[in-house]
Amino acid sequence: MSENCGCDDAAPATDLPDLAFGEDGEIIRPIGEIGPVIRPEWLSRPCAIGALDGSWLIEVEQRHIFAPLLRGALRIEVGDSSLRVSGDMYSRRSFPPIIQVERPPVVFPDPPVIIEPELPVRPRPFGDETEQDLLNPQLFSFNWYPAFPKGEYSWYFRSTGATYADGVLTVQIVRHLWNRTTQEFVSTDTGTLTLSCRRPLVLSPATTFIPAAQKMTGTLSIGASTSTVKATKTSSLYRGCRIEVDAMVNRVFPASATIGSGATATLASVYRTAGWDVRATTDSVTVPDDANLTNAELATLMTNNRQAVAGEDWRLWLFVGSGQGGLFGIMFDDDSVPREGAAGFADATLGNASNIAAAARNRPLDEVPSAFLRTLVHEAGHAFNLWHPKHDVHNPGIGTEIMNQTGDVIGFATTANPYPGNASFEFSDHDRTSLIHSPDPQVRPGWKNFGWGHGDLSSGLPAPVDVAGLGADQPDDGLVLTLNMASQAFVGEYVTAEVVLTNVSDAAREVTTLLTLSEGDLVFVRSAPDGGLDHVVDIAIGCGPRPMTVLQPGESVRNHVQVFFTNQGVTFTEPGRHTIAAQLAVDPVTVVRSDTVTIDVRTPASGVEVDISASTLTPGVGRAIALGDFADDEGARDTLIALAEAHSDTDTGAAGALVLANSFARSFTDYRLGTSRDADGGEAARFLELAVTGRSAARAVELAVTVASPTEKDAPVIADTLATVQGHGGGPKSKAGRDVAEAQLIASDFVAPEGR
């Protein structure tokens, strides 16, 4: 069907059926017989149903001058046999001037509602329209997407059933009210949205080519209240987002790529399959060369390098960088600016297995455009709050679509159909529905944290699930996942956990080695004292091929992780009983879960605890701990120094010392501002000594591997801590020697876990 409202060519007006759609949006039945209909309105006729498809600005009539201004985004998705409606409403108080207008006492009959060829009203352009385009709107098809300040968000609605009859769309809706203080949905009610769509018998060029010339009017009824509404079409797509692309010198953003089908794909064309209008604009391509950016440098680049642009249009920052270990890409989900941006690593190298295309084997990603484009689209998908299928509570299928992990897509490849040719450059039905119809707070970058809204694991809104229900992944009784952590902590205390995967079967098992909270396979589910559930993952989410290892019967793989500062901010700020469970995707189809563990969190009691808590809850300190580096935050550096020097006898003080040791052991560069921090070996050694003094070698290295950002396998704090404890001596058969040997295994497990 045509993308403009003049798409009635798809069905003659006199043959329009009256249609009904169910709660899932799929067609139920035609209402009555399809056949000629005699219309009383000689000036207009009903729109074809395809004319409804797209994005609309919806406005509720103000009943008086002091009534809230209520408007928002309405999305109507018309499929071959379905119709789905959703929307997000924003309100604010408005106090327009009181103008006395004398009206003549003449009453005219209400004319029929007709789509008039008027010019679009839009406060700003979306995209790269020129001034001449704006002056000559008849020559340019405008597309924009209603976006308003997050502080004005009021409620979300979606259809539970709809009919389209005689040009009238009637939608039964469920409304979810938003609490601006808690930033959560708090209650629901139901209502009815009715909109009438009619078109002139003769279409003008403006009506045909300018979306904003297309209007509908009707009513919104919720409870005993009925309001008049107006909808103005803004695009034949549903949502839009600007993407700013920056790149390091000698690294190339794949503007287009030839995919397995032989077609040419772009970032925009892939998102268009999900009804999104994505405009990728290259900004800076002169970021100085650095073979291995740290997470601290990437996070600083994201903050300082992106353009500061006014307005409410959705925006995302995407960086083409060099490399970071074996990762293909990474998305940052800091608690201060959730889902802020993402990066793809041009230097990451594909393997040489037979199911990798011969021309792509052992090649860096930016020499394989289709593989690199897929990575960048995937990472942007994370920034739009799309999860890997195995972690989404709705249990979407695992396959070769965009949001599947690269390792899984490669696993589906064969010698006859190798990677990346076997990759599907489209989104799964579940992800497409999420992109189009999930609430703004869930999808818009920079709003709610990664994972919010994916069903019963958050206060977001679950989407309908299929007949398999929730959590229908494949368990495995031959594998046991164990989560070990302290049973008590005070607010502000450094908290770590050990994760152990054990093969209890009598046969060898191939399993993932990614036992970290930042690489896609491991997730913690936390239940807070108030009953709320959330996902706990790292603030940097990395993606890449999944390294596997073989566990013989009785063998285990293990790793240590920090859970002090995560994508939830400081994880345990609420006193009371918290429960934690781990879930691990051990391969593309198998997920194992640990028993829940309980941690009782209390307020600081002693003067030492109060001092520690005051330090760790200081802005910037938690982020420095999560990144393993204070970057250019001098305030966080000074607070960590005071914490380490005063309280190195505690694990929290030692963790602070290790962050400092890791930071001082390497340089740091802010490429936007052109400033840098040189390595300081003397300071690094001083803080290492503070960290290891008074504790076992094993515990010192355990703290080191939790301080290092999990995606940075070469973080200097690991090798430096191990070298320091080895230097303290102890024969191999002595207690100290056995302690050092255990420390060596812990360090080895951080880099490449093996069964033992």
Secondary structure, DSSP 8 states (H G I E B T S, - for coil): --SSTTGGGGS-GGG--EEEE-TTSBEEEEES--S----S-SSEEE--GGGG-EEEEEEE--SSTTS-EEEEEEEEEE-SSBEEEEEEEEEE------------S-----------------SS-SSS--HHHHH-GGGS---------GGGEEEEEEEEEEEEETTEEEEEEEEEEEETTTTEEEEEEEEEEEEE-EEESS--HHHHH-GGG-EEEEEEEETTEEEEEEEEEEESSSEEEEEEEEEBTT----S-EE-TTS-EE-HHHHHHTTTEEEEEEE----B---SS--HHHHHHHHHHHS----SSS-EEEEEEE---TT-SEEEE--SSSTT-EEEEETT-B----TTB-GGGTT-BGGGSHHHHHHHHHHHHHHHTT---GGGSTT----SSSTTS-HHHHHHH--SSS-BTTT---S--HHHHHHHHHS-HHHHSTTSS-TTTTSSTTSSS------TT-S---B--TTEEEEEEE-SEEETT---EEEEEEEE-SSS-EEEE---STTSSSEEEEEE-TTS-EEEE--SEEEE----EEEE-TT-EEEEEEE-SEETTEES--S-EEEEEEEEEE-SSSBEEE---EEEEEE---SHHHHHHHHHHTSTTHHHHHHHTS-TT-HHHHHHHHHHHHHHTTSHHHHHHHHHHHHHHTS-EEETTTTEEE---HHHHHHHHHHHHTTS-HHHHHHHHHHHS-TT-TT-HHHHHHHHHHHHT---TTSHHHHHHHHHHHHHHHHHS----
